[in-house]
Amino acid sequence: MNTAKSKILILVLLFPLWLLLYLNLESITDLLIFSLIGITPKTHLTDAIWFFVFEVPKVLLLLTLIVFVVGIIRTYFSPERTRKILGGKKLFVGNVFASMLGIVTPFCSCSAIPLFLGFIESGVPLGVTFSFLIAAPMINEVALVLLFGLFGWKTALLYMSTGLIIAMLSGYIIGRLKLEKYVEPWVYQVKAGHLELEEEKISFSQRISSGIDAVKEIVSKVWIYIVIGIAVGAGIHGYVPENFMAGLMGKDAWWSVPVAVLLGVPMYSNAAGIIPIVQALLEKGASLGTVLAFMMAVIGLSLPETIILRKVLKLQLIFAFVGIVAVGIIVVGYLFNLIY
Amino acid sequence: MVSVKILGTGCNKCKALEKKVRELATRNNIDAEFTKVTEIEDIMKYGIMMTPGLVINEQVKSYGIIPKEEEIINWLKGN
């Protein structure tokens, strides 16, 4: 009990410190770069260095906070509970629920197969299961933090809401097309055991520990990609001329959206590395729709996950899945190029 | 003899879990027999939806995470 209290106390004390750092990062960066190191402002090199020194701590601070909070939220959502919620749901309502639960349920692509089997075996419809499998990797906290930190909250919200819609509709279409026959037959014969874990009451202190564990696990894994991504972004920021990307990834290049998706699907990079680079490209004249489409294709449709799914799905269904999601992403890309 | 089963299709976390449990068993002089369950059908029999799973004496102790050392030791000792 005392450890729980002290844990909460430490966190309460840490938060103002976090806030202080976060809100003053710009002046700290200025101080560091111009006063202490004393480089002359307004050169390409200074621009690039400033960008790097400012963005890396900013994104890492945000990441730590959000991963911690999401880590706590996830203790309220186990795959078992999600499966129970989805079990009795009809198509569409089920798709809506599955997509949203995909965000908060703990998920790692290495668990995609047991999760798929567990859902199907307990009677969650195929289309609903797919909504979950599309939303879970596409809308993850790391991607959202980077989008929020580097692009602002509007883009983060856009990404999240369009990602949700793609997951809902793609799952719904897969369900409507009745593609069950393209699931490997053995899947329907799996007799899964039913785990009788006593619903342990998790104390709040344990939830906090889970949050801290999540920070340790995720931040230690992705920080290096963030640093590299922002370094490349900083280089682009400082050295690539304005409007350089306009012809290539700009609005007027109608083919840029499908090409971005085609390039993005086989590319497997985690969000942490790709988003800072893409952000820099946006600044140089790439259009938001194209950039969003590219990110969604890279993050949401990954080759390794598709290969893993081959174990339970026949090729036809894999192609249908990738095809439907890719079309959804392309539509989103065009839509945003049209609006902005 | 304690029977320890690591359920997982070979992700990094599964390997890390196995290594940790082995170390803890050796360090605490617990006689344990390790089995790796890698076939998905067999994993599903334990009803877990996240890997790695840790099964001690045929009881699922944890899944999806690498548990804390003290917890693992307790399980190995049969508590």
Interface residues (C-beta under 8 A of the other chain):
Chain A: P79 E80 R83 P106 C108 C110 S111 I113 P114 L115 L117 G118 F119 E121 W186 V190 K191 A192 G193 H194 L195 L197 D213 K311
Chain B: T9 C11 K13 I40 E41 I43 M44 K45 Y46 G47 I48 M49 M50 T51 V60 G64 I65
